[in-house]
């Protein structure tokens, strides 16, 4: 049996040949890109690639290596496509993305919509982003907020997108796909829930607790330790506070913010009932205009994939090739298509960046559908 060092030397010689052949292959791929640029041909040809993978597997004698050679050629063709997208960009073939660059958001004399009632966390997030004197009004649902900006009744909407402990707000993700509205900003609001009841009521009296489902989820440990409290979901934590006032029952309480408790004249029975002391919610600022600020550094997109092995890997490789840092990925089921999913991705960059344009071109070519949700 050959010594390990001899085997390693043999591998080095083989690898050197592979590198030379790789360079030769990429040179030809560049010429293919030139031909496609001159003749207006698309880079991605799914049928051709599937035929190529099948042909490569047939040429392998050892059946144990067939799957591996297909993976190898899939990677080679993926790198080839990225080179071609890069050449398209260099030759100005990528075109312009349908978003308008602006120096800053126009927030003078604007009208803001948020979901909930007076005292809601969304209202606090609105004031944190736009200032105390902003003109804002509230609606009952997130859908109504999206409809308001789509119809022009409001200039911006403030919507929760994720919580540091409870995770994504799935309905808002779905609404971003459904409506032609776009993210132009974000703000992170610390969440400090309190247990609030009628003046004079006691914590040990409480039998019913009202809050938003996320609020109840964020206080699971406290509620688990008070098993006698019935948990009741309402549309908003501020609605929970208002409900306690309307019912006027000393055995009822709300999990809400201290601000909401103050607005509705409730007494704080217990401070900081949320599980995490670092709990916070990220809110997005949404408008109906396709705009992005010159200094924007985060991009949100969503896409659907072919329902086949390796498709997500191929999509994510565009971020790696273009040196883009992906900061978040979520998935949501596609309506009426069981076991198929839509992916939501946040990554660092600006729509004016060449690397971003390259990545988005590749993603758009290879996904079943792609939507840019915003650059902010």
Rosetta blueprint (number, residue, H / E / L):
1 X L
2 X L
3 X L
4 X H
5 X H
6 X H
7 X H
8 X H
9 X H
10 X H
11 X H
12 X H
13 X H
14 X H
15 X H
16 X H
17 X H
18 X H
19 X H
20 X H
21 X H
22 X H
23 X H
24 X H
25 X H
26 X H
27 X H
28 X H
29 X H
30 X H
31 X H
32 X H
33 X H
34 X H
35 X H
36 X H
37 X H
38 X H
39 X H
40 X L
41 X L
42 X L
43 X L
44 X L
45 X L
46 X H
47 X H
48 X H
49 X H
50 X H
51 X H
52 X H
53 X H
54 X H
55 X H
56 X H
57 X H
58 X H
59 X L
60 X L
61 X L
62 X L
63 X H
64 X H
65 X H
66 X H
67 X H
68 X H
69 X H
70 X H
71 X H
72 X H
73 X H
74 X H
75 X H
76 X H
77 X H
78 X H
79 X H
80 X H
81 X H
82 X H
83 X H
84 X H
85 X H
86 X H
87 X H
88 X H
89 X H
90 X H
91 X L
92 X L
93 X L
94 X L
95 X L
96 X L
97 X L
98 X L
99 X L
100 X E
101 X E
102 X E
103 X L
104 X L
105 X L
106 X L
107 X L
108 X L
109 X L
110 X L
111 X E
112 X E
113 X E
114 X E
115 X E
116 X L
117 X L
118 X L
119 X L
120 X L
121 X H
122 X H
123 X H
124 X H
125 X H
126 X H
127 X H
128 X H
129 X H
130 X H
131 X L
132 X L
133 X L
134 X L
135 X E
136 X E
137 X E
138 X E
139 X E
140 X L
141 X L
142 X H
143 X H
144 X H
145 X H
146 X H
147 X H
148 X H
149 X H
150 X H
151 X H
152 X L
153 X L
154 X L
155 X L
156 X E
157 X E
158 X E
159 X E
160 X E
161 X E
162 X E
163 X E
164 X L
165 X L
166 X L
167 X E
168 X E
169 X L
170 X H
171 X H
172 X H
173 X H
174 X H
175 X H
176 X H
177 X H
178 X H
179 X L
180 X L
181 X L
182 X E
183 X E
184 X E
185 X E
186 X E
187 X E
188 X E
189 X E
190 X E
191 X L
192 X L
193 X E
194 X E
195 X E
196 X E
197 X E
198 X L
199 X L
200 X L
201 X L
202 X L
203 X H
204 X H
205 X H
206 X L
207 X L
208 X E
209 X E
210 X E
211 X E
212 X L
213 X H
214 X H
215 X H
216 X H
217 X H
218 X H
219 X L
220 X H
221 X H
222 X H
223 X H
224 X H
225 X L
226 X L
227 X L
228 X L
229 X L
230 X E
231 X E
232 X E
233 X E
234 X L
235 X L
236 X L
237 X H
238 X H
239 X H
240 X H
241 X H
242 X H
243 X H
244 X H
245 X H
246 X H
247 X H
248 X L
249 X L
250 X L
251 X L
252 X E
253 X E
254 X E
255 X E
256 X E
257 X E
258 X H
259 X H
260 X H
261 X H
262 X H
263 X H
264 X L
265 X L
266 X L
267 X E
268 X E
269 X E
270 X E
271 X L
272 X L
273 X L
274 X L
275 X L
276 X L
277 X L
278 X L
279 X L
280 X E
281 X E
282 X E
283 X E
284 X E
285 X E
286 X E
287 X E
288 X L
289 X L
290 X L
291 X E
292 X E
293 X E
294 X L
295 X L
296 X L
297 X L
298 X E
299 X E
300 X E
301 X E
302 X E
303 X E
304 X E
305 X L
306 X L
307 X L
308 X L
309 X L
310 X L
311 X H
312 X H
313 X H
314 X H
315 X H
316 X H
317 X H
318 X H
319 X H
320 X H
321 X H
322 X L
323 X L
324 X L
325 X L
326 X E
327 X E
328 X E
329 X E
330 X E
331 X E
332 X E
333 X E
334 X L
335 X L
336 X L
337 X L
338 X L
339 X L
340 X L
341 X E
342 X E
343 X E
344 X E
345 X E
346 X E
347 X E
348 X E
349 X L
350 X L
351 X L
352 X L
353 X L
354 X H
355 X H
356 X H
357 X H
358 X H
359 X H
360 X H
361 X H
362 X H
363 X H
364 X H
365 X H
366 X H
367 X L
368 X L
369 X E
370 X E
371 X E
372 X E
373 X E
374 X E
375 X E
376 X L
